[in-house]
Each structure stands twice: as C-alpha cells, then as structure tokens.
Amino acid sequence: MSQQVMDSDQRDKEQLQQALAARSAQLQAVNKDFEQFAYSVSHDLRAPLRALEGFSKILLEDYGEKLDSEGKRCLEILVGSAHKASVMIEDLLVVSRLARRPYAPTMMNMEDITNECIKVLPVKPGEVHFKVHPMPQAWGDVGLTTEIVQRLLENAVKFSRKKSDSRIEIGGGVDGEKNVFWIRDNGVGFDMKYVGRLFGVFQRLHSDQEYDGRGIGLAVVQRLARRQGGEVQAEGKLGEGATFTFSLPAHKLPDDTL
C-alpha cells in the first residue's frame, strides 16, 4: 500500500472520529437540555396539582353531605387522580435527580455492596432466603451502583416473598471488558413478550391490587447502569421467577466523563 493511500485512510479516520465526537457532544447537549426541561416542568406542576387535590378534599369533607352519591364519586375520583399525578411527578423528579448526580468512579467490592443492601431490605427473618455467590470487583460509582443493587433486590423481594420457599441468589462473573452481575428470584416471573416494557417509566406488568409500585424502579436502574457505561437485561418465565443482570466496566475507563 502506497504512502499516499495510507495518508488518505488516516485523514478519513480522523475526520470520522471528529464527526463522531461532534455528534456525541450534540447528543449530550440535547439530553442535558431535555433533562432540565423535564425537571422544570415537573417541579412547576407540583403546586397546582397539590392545590387541586387539597381543595377537592375540602369539598368532600365540608360539603359531602350536600352532594348525591354520583357527586361524591366524581370528587373522590378527582382526589385520587390528582394524588396519582402528583406521585408520578415526584417519581420523574427522582429520575432526573439521579441522572444529574455527580459521578465519582472507583474500584468497588460488589460483594460488600450487596451484603449491605440485603441488611436494609424490609423483610422478616426467614421470610426470604438470600445466597450471595462470589463476585468480581467492578469500576463505577459506589452510590449509583448501590442504588442499582438495592432496587433490583427490592424488586426480587416484592415478586417472590409470597412464596413459602422464597429464594434470591446474587452473583457475577467476568465478560470481556465488563463484569456482569445477576439477581435471580423464584417468584412470579413474567412473560418474555413483555420484556420491552419492564424498563419504561410508569410501565407495569401487574396491577396495583396484585403488587404495589409505580413502575419507576427498573427505569431508574437502567438509567443508572447506562450512566456508568453498563446495561441491564431481564429474563423470566411465568411462575418460575426472573433474573436481572447488569454490567459494569471491569476496570477504569479511558474517559470517565459519562
């Protein structure tokens, strides 16, 4: 290959790298603007929704006896809907705050993080059996990673604690440049055709009557994993439990400005 061809290939490569860098910067700027917009809108909506809920409650308490059954029912629906909207806005603000948290990566002991998260789970002694397998260390932010593990463990507890032999196992291994960690339960599981809905904000596969929750936890987990250069996946089968895996860098990244 001639020197001229090599020089041409090098120029093309440099131009492509510059174009990719510029595109990445544009996407980061757009994402930052969107997060700021979502935060501002969510914050500004809280006051009118609280007023709507509060005055509706006053009407029910002070003038409920003057209303017929249909009037009371409509006001009760209004109170419930306003409260639900307020809660959803609070959840959006949680997602926004987590995405804006400082990122301070370090080498993490994943077994220590997991054991600490298990200690604070709201479970009774003997209600759920936990087994922590050996895990490699990982590169990431301790606070963000703790949030991932905590939310995945809470999710596993919620959907398995009704079983008489509720079991949750946690482990991990090396997969090339990344380490992959998994949390497996033997709970109700889910149909894989709905797996795409699991990580969407306010997307739920179960009704409020079956399991409490607002469809925000797994969406937060996904965003926190991606914030650190990782990814989250899920596998499950109805009645046979679910396994959630998340990846994190195995070592320090060349550029930790994610």
C-alpha positions in Angstrom: 0.0 0.0 0.0 1.4 3.4 -1.0 2.1 6.2 1.5 -0.5 8.3 -0.3 -3.2 5.8 0.2 -2.2 5.4 3.9 -2.3 9.1 4.5 -5.7 9.3 2.8 -7.0 6.5 5.1 -5.6 8.2 8.1 -7.3 11.5 7.2 -10.6 9.7 6.6 -10.3 8.0 10.0 -9.5 11.3 11.8 -12.5 13.0 10.1 -14.8 10.2 11.1 -13.6 10.4 14.7 -14.1 14.1 14.7 -17.6 13.7 13.3 -18.5 11.1 15.9 -17.1 13.3 18.7 -19.2 16.2 17.5 -22.3 14.1 17.2 -21.7 12.7 20.7 -21.4 16.3 22.1 -24.6 17.3 20.3 -26.5 14.4 21.8 -25.2 15.1 25.3 -26.3 18.7 25.0 -29.7 17.7 23.8 -30.1 15.1 26.6 -29.0 17.7 29.2 -31.5 20.3 27.8 -34.3 17.7 27.9 -33.5 16.6 31.5 -33.5 20.3 32.6 -36.8 20.8 30.8 -38.4 17.7 32.4 -37.1 18.8 35.8 -38.5 22.3 35.4 -41.9 21.2 34.1 -42.3 18.5 36.8 -41.3 20.9 39.6 -43.7 23.6 38.4 -46.6 21.2 38.1 -46.5 20.1 41.7 -48.1 23.2 43.2 -51.3 23.3 41.1 -51.8 19.6 41.5 -51.5 19.8 45.2 -54.0 22.6 45.2 -56.4 20.6 43.1 -56.1 17.6 45.4 -56.4 19.8 48.6 -59.4 21.7 47.6 -61.2 18.6 46.3 -60.7 17.0 49.8 -62.1 20.2 51.4 -65.2 19.9 49.2 -65.7 16.3 50.2 -65.2 17.0 53.9 -67.2 20.2 54.2 -69.9 19.7 51.6 -70.0 16.0 51.1 -73.4 15.7 52.8 -74.9 18.1 50.3 -73.8 16.0 47.3 -75.5 13.0 45.9 -73.7 9.7 45.5 -72.6 10.5 42.0 -71.2 13.9 43.0 -69.2 12.2 45.8 -67.9 9.6 43.5 -66.7 12.2 41.0 -64.9 14.2 43.7 -63.3 11.0 45.0 -62.0 10.2 41.5 -60.7 13.7 41.2 -58.8 13.5 44.5 -57.4 10.1 43.6 -56.3 11.2 40.1 -54.7 14.4 41.4 -52.8 12.4 44.0 -51.6 9.8 41.5 -50.4 12.6 39.1 -48.5 14.2 42.0 -46.8 11.0 42.9 -45.8 10.4 39.2 -44.3 13.9 39.1 -42.3 13.2 42.2 -41.0 10.0 40.6 -40.0 11.9 37.5 -38.1 14.3 39.7 -36.3 11.3 41.4 -35.2 10.0 37.9 -34.0 13.5 37.0 -32.1 13.9 40.2 -30.4 10.6 39.9 -29.3 11.3 36.3 -27.8 14.6 37.5 -25.9 13.1 40.5 -22.1 13.5 40.4 -20.2 10.5 39.0 -17.2 9.5 41.1 -15.9 6.2 39.8 -13.7 3.8 41.8 -13.0 0.1 42.1 -15.9 -1.4 44.0 -16.3 -4.5 46.1 -19.6 -5.8 44.8 -20.0 -8.5 47.5 -19.8 -5.8 50.2 -22.2 -3.6 48.4 -24.7 -6.5 48.0 -24.5 -7.6 51.6 -25.0 -4.1 52.9 -28.1 -3.7 50.6 -29.5 -7.0 51.9 -29.2 -5.8 55.5 -31.6 -2.9 55.0 -34.3 -4.8 53.0 -37.7 -4.7 54.6 -38.0 -8.4 55.2 -38.7 -10.5 58.3 -36.1 -13.0 59.5 -36.5 -16.2 57.5 -39.1 -14.7 55.1 -36.6 -14.7 52.2 -33.5 -16.9 51.8 -30.6 -15.0 50.3 -27.5 -16.5 48.8 -24.6 -14.4 47.7 -22.1 -16.0 45.3 -18.5 -14.8 44.7 -18.4 -11.7 42.6 -15.6 -9.8 40.8 -15.0 -6.2 41.6 -16.2 -3.5 39.2 -15.4 0.0 38.2 -18.1 2.6 38.9 -19.7 5.0 41.3 -20.5 3.4 44.7 -23.6 5.4 45.3 -25.1 4.8 41.9 -24.2 1.1 42.0 -25.7 0.7 45.5 -28.9 2.2 44.1 -29.0 -0.3 41.3 -28.4 -3.3 43.6 -30.9 -2.0 46.2 -33.7 -1.5 43.7 -33.1 -4.9 42.0 -33.2 -6.6 45.3 -36.4 -4.8 46.4 -37.9 -5.9 43.1 -36.9 -9.5 43.6 -38.3 -9.5 47.2 -41.6 -8.0 46.1 -42.3 -10.6 43.5 -41.1 -13.6 45.4 -41.9 -13.0 49.1 -45.4 -14.6 48.7 -43.9 -18.0 48.1 -43.3 -20.3 51.0 -39.8 -21.0 49.9 -38.8 -17.6 48.6 -35.2 -17.6 47.4 -33.0 -14.9 45.9 -29.5 -15.5 44.6 -26.9 -12.9 43.7 -23.7 -13.4 41.8 -21.5 -12.2 39.0 -18.6 -13.0 36.6 -16.2 -11.6 34.1 -17.4 -11.0 30.5 -14.5 -9.5 28.5 -14.1 -5.8 29.3 -17.1 -5.8 31.5 -18.3 -7.7 34.6 -21.8 -8.9 34.7 -23.9 -9.3 37.9 -27.1 -11.1 38.3 -30.0 -11.2 40.8 -32.3 -14.2 40.4 -35.5 -15.0 42.2 -38.1 -17.8 42.2 -41.1 -15.5 42.2 -44.0 -14.9 39.8 -41.8 -14.2 36.8 -43.1 -12.6 33.7 -43.9 -13.3 30.0 -40.8 -12.6 27.9 -43.0 -11.0 25.2 -43.5 -8.1 27.6 -39.8 -7.7 28.5 -39.6 -4.4 26.5 -42.0 -2.8 28.9 -40.0 -3.5 32.0 -37.6 -0.6 31.8 -40.1 2.1 30.7 -41.1 4.8 33.0 -44.5 4.0 34.6 -44.7 0.7 32.7 -46.1 -2.1 34.8 -46.9 -5.8 34.2 -49.1 -6.2 37.3 -52.0 -4.2 38.7 -51.9 -2.2 41.9 -54.2 -4.8 43.5 -51.6 -7.6 42.8 -48.4 -5.7 43.7 -47.7 -2.2 44.9 -45.4 0.0 42.9 -45.4 2.8 40.3 -43.3 1.4 37.5 -40.3 3.6 38.2 -37.7 1.3 39.9 -36.4 -0.6 36.9 -36.4 2.5 34.7 -34.1 4.1 37.3 -31.9 1.0 37.3 -31.4 1.2 33.6 -30.5 4.8 33.6 -28.0 4.4 36.4 -26.3 1.4 34.7 -26.0 3.4 31.4 -24.7 6.3 33.3 -21.7 4.1 34.3 -21.2 2.6 30.8 -23.2 -0.5 31.6 -26.5 -2.1 30.6 -29.4 -4.0 32.2 -31.3 -7.1 30.9 -34.0 -9.3 32.2 -35.2 -12.9 31.6 -38.2 -14.6 33.1 -40.8 -17.2 32.9 -44.3 -17.0 34.3 -44.5 -18.8 37.6 -40.8 -19.7 37.6 -39.1 -16.4 38.6 -36.9 -13.8 36.9 -33.2 -13.0 36.5 -32.0 -9.4 36.1 -28.4 -8.8 35.0 -26.5 -5.6 34.9 -23.0 -4.9 33.5 -20.3 -2.5 34.7 -16.7 -1.9 33.5 -14.2 -4.3 34.8 -11.5 -1.6 35.1 -11.0 2.1 34.8 -12.3 3.6 31.6 -10.1 5.8 29.4 -12.7 8.6 29.7 -14.8 8.7 32.9 -16.9 11.7 32.0 -20.0 9.6 31.3 
